[in-house]
Amino acid sequence: MNKEKLSWGLILLFVGSVLLLDNLNVINFYWRSVFSMWPVILIIIGVNLLVPKQGIGNAISIVVTVAALTFLAYRGTFHPRHDWWAFNNQDWRIERESPANKNKTRREKSSGTFTHEYDSAITTARLHIRGGAVEYEIDGSTDKLFSAEATSTIGAHQLETSTTGSNADLIFRMQDSRKGSWNLNGDENWAKISLNRNPVWDIDLEMGAGSAEFDLTEYKVANLKFKGGAASIEAKLGMPLRETTIATESGVSSIEIEIPKAAACRIVTKSGLSSRDFPDFIKQSDGSYITEGYEQAENKFQINLQGGLSSFTVKRYD
């Protein structure tokens, strides 16, 4: 048997089994904990390229693939907010900070505060967030138009702004310094953002690997767009405008969206092996999902989900 096909077969079997067991609530699996371990897939691919195509090469490929997937399965059982090495984490920190280690090279951390003043003439605002391996959080309000605090061992953030008439355009991006370690350590790589409540917002997040937790319940959101490779994204919104659009394009991601139970909503999905969890939605003959009374509602959500191998969840809260 072709070892490349065998390895990818095992990977797909692993992902499919985890998605099924998670959807059936047999296990609690945290994809966000696994995303930071994405280089393991590169190791599997590298082994397949190096070992012979026949004989012992197949055996090595199977052993490495099974071992890697076992490690990922173990890693995914730990909540992303808790260290999976917690049983020895305290000793590790003491060792890292001991005098003997003070002279060792440490990663440089870049931190900063970013603001843009609010002008009452601004009625619409577009926020573009660009980064990777960072935990982005939007929460709370500010008397500024935009306010953020960020710290990273990967690269410095910067804020670019422009205003045209009543519209403001903001780009909050991370410049890759090519230094440090690409990881999802929330203690070192994070950005916390607050927005002004008054304008109508278009929010666009693009990231390779990372996570986002957006509490947008206090804002007027017209458009929300996510584009990511291996990301964990959670977004909670308030009532929609005349039409509020949410769109995602993902590779291997976990995406969870929360909307009010009183809001009308339609979901359209285009995905390969992605899992879908849309409780309280009614499936239509065209494959879409809607809430009861969607056609008659004046204000509504339109959610478009597109992904290759992702987990999509849309929940309704009281």
N, C-alpha and C positions, 0 to 999 in steps of 0.2 A: 504493500500500500504506500502511496505517496505520503511522505512524512509531513509535508506542508499542509496537505488536505487533512491529515490526521490531527495536526495541532489545531488548525482552525475549527475542525469539527468538535474537538474537546472544548475549545473556548466558547463556541456557540452553545454547546450542550450545557456548559457551566452557567453562562449568562441566562439562557432560557430557563434552566431549573431554578435559579435564584429568583428571577422575575416571577415565575409561577408560584413558588412557595411564599414569596413576599406578598403577592396579590391575594393569596389564600389565607394570609395572616398566620401561616405556620411558623415563619421566622420573622424576625425584625432585622432587616439588612439595610445598612447605611452606605449608599453609593458614594456619598461625599467623602467617606473615609477611604474609599478605594481609589478615588480619582488621583490623589496625591502619589499613588504607587504606580502611575501609568508607565514608568520606565520598565516595569516587569514585562510588559508586552514586547518591548524592544529586545529584551534579553531572550525571550522565546524565539522571536524572529531571527536574531543573531545566531542562536544555537542551531536552528534549522539550516542556516546558510553555511555553517562551518562543518557540521558533521557529515559523514558519508550518506548517500541517498539510500543505501541498502544495508542489510545486516544490522550490525551494532548501532549504526546511525539512527535507525528507527527506534531502537530501544532507548538510546540516550534522549532522543527527542521526546518520547512519551514520558520518561521519568522527569525531565526538566519541566515539561508542560504541566504535568500533574502536580509537581511540587510547587510551581508558581501559582497555579490556580488554588491550591490548598492554602497557600499563604494569603492570597487575596480574599478567599472565603473567610479566613480567620480574622483578617483586618476589617472586613465589612461588618462584623458583629459588634464592633465598638462604636459608640456614638462619636461623631466628629468633634464634639465639644469636650471629649475626655481623651486623655492620652492612652493609647493602647499599651504603652509600656508602664502604666501607672504603678504597677506593683514594685517597680524599682526606680520610679521617676525621681523621687526625692534624693536618693543616693547619687543618681546621675547628675542632678543639678549641683549637688555639693562638690562632686568631682570636677565638674566643668568650671566651677567658680573658685576652686581651691588655688592657693598661691602658686602651686606648681604649674598651673595652666594659664596664669595671667599673661605670660610672655608669648603664648601661642597666637598665631594670626587669627583675628576674628573678623567676621563679616561686617562691613560698614553699613550702618543703618542711616537712611535718609528720612527725615521727618519734616513736616511742614503744615501750616495752616493756610487755607485758601478761601477768599471771600470775594463776592461781587455785590456792590451796593444795589439796593432795590430802588427803582424809579416807578412811581405810580402810573406813569405813561405806558409801562410795559404790561401788555395784556396776554401775550403768548410767549412761551419760552421753550427752547429746545436744548436738551442736555444730552450730550454724547459722552459716554464713558468708555475709555479704551484701556485695557490692561490685561494682566495675566498673573496667575498664581497669587492673587490677592483676594482677601475677603472684603467685598464691598457691602456697605450697609447704608440704607436710606431710612431715616426715622426722625420724627419730630419736625418742628417748624422753626423758622428764623425770621428776624426782621430784615435780614439781608435778602438778596435774591437767591444767593447760593452761599453755602458755608460748608467747609469740609476740613477735617483733620486726617492726615495720612502718614503712615510710616511704612518703610519697606527696606529690605536688604537687597532688593533686585535692581531697582532704579527709582529715580526721583519722579514725583508727580509734577504736573504743571497744569495751569488753568489758562485757557485762551478764551476770550470773550469778544463779541461784537454785537452791535445793536443797529437795527434797521427799522426806523419808524417805531411801531409798538411791539416789535418782536426782538427778543434777545436770543443769541446763539452762544452756547457755552460748550467747550470741549475740555473735559477733564481726562487727561491721559497720563500714562506712565511711560517714561522713557527707559528702555532697557539698557542698563549700564554694562551688561555682560559680566557682572561681578556677583559674588555670593552664590547662594543655592536656591534653585527653583523648588519651592515647597509651599505647602498651604498652612504654615504655622501661624495661626491667628494672632499670636503674641507679637509677631514681628512684621507681618505683611497684612496691613488692613487699611481701609479708608472708610470713615464715617461721615456721611453727608446729610445735611438738612437743607430743605428748600422752603421758599416763601409760599404761602397758601393762596395768594391772590391770582397769579397768572394761571392760564391753562397750559399744562405741560405736555410736551412730547419727550419721552425718555428712551434713549437708545443705548444698550449695553452690548459691547463686543469684547469677548475675552477668549483666550485659548483654553487655559485650564485655570479654574478658580471657583469662587463661590459668591453668591449674592443673596442678601436678605433685605428685601424692600418692603417696608410698611408704608404704603401710599394712601392709607385711609383718610388722611387729612388733606390730600391734594386733589385738584381737578385735573384728571389725566385724560387726554384725548387719544394718545398713542403710546404704547409700551412695546418695545421690541428687544428681544434677546437674540444674540448670535454667539454661539460658543462651540468649542470642540468637546472638551471633557469638563463639564461644569455642574455645579449644584446650585440651583436657583429656586428661591422661594419669594413669592410676591403676594401681598395682600392689598386689595383695593377697596375703596368705598363705592358708593353708587356711581353708575356710569353717567356720562354726558349724553347728548342726543345719540351719539354712537361712539363708544370707546373701543378701540381696536388693540388687541394683544396678539403679537406674532412672535414665534420662536423658530429658529433654525439651529439645530444642534446635531452633534455627532453621537457621542456617548455621554448623555447628560441625564440628570435627575431634575425635573421641572415640576414644581408644585405651585398652583395658583389658587388663591382664595378670593371669593367674591361674595357679596351679601346675598342671603337667601331670597330677599325681596327683589333682586335684580334679574332682569331677563337676559338670557345668554344663548349664544349658538357657538358650537365648537366644530371646527373642521380639522381633520387630521390627515397628514400625508407622511407615512412612516413605514419603515421596513419591518424590523423585529421589535418595535417599541411596545411597551406595555401601556395600557390605558385604564385609568380609574376615574370615572365620572359619575359618582353617586348622585341620584335624584335627577339625572338627565334622561331624556327620552330619545332613543335612537331612531333616526329617520331612514326612509328607503334609499336615500342618496348617500348614506353612511355618516351623515352629520349627526350631532346631538344637540337638542334644544331643551330649554326649560318650559314648563307648562305656561301657556299664555304668552309665549315669545312673540308671535305674530302681531298681537294686539298692543304690545307694549310700545310706549313712545321712546323711552330711553333704554338702551341695551348694550350688552357686550358682544363683540365679535372676536372669537379666539381662533387663531390659526396656528396649529401645531405641526411642525415639520421636523423630522429627525430620522437618523439612521438606526441607532440602537439606544433608545432612550426610555426613560420612565416618565410618563405624563400623568399628572394628577390635577384635577380641578375640583375644589371643594366649595360648598356653600355654607356660610356661617350666619348665625342669628344676629 
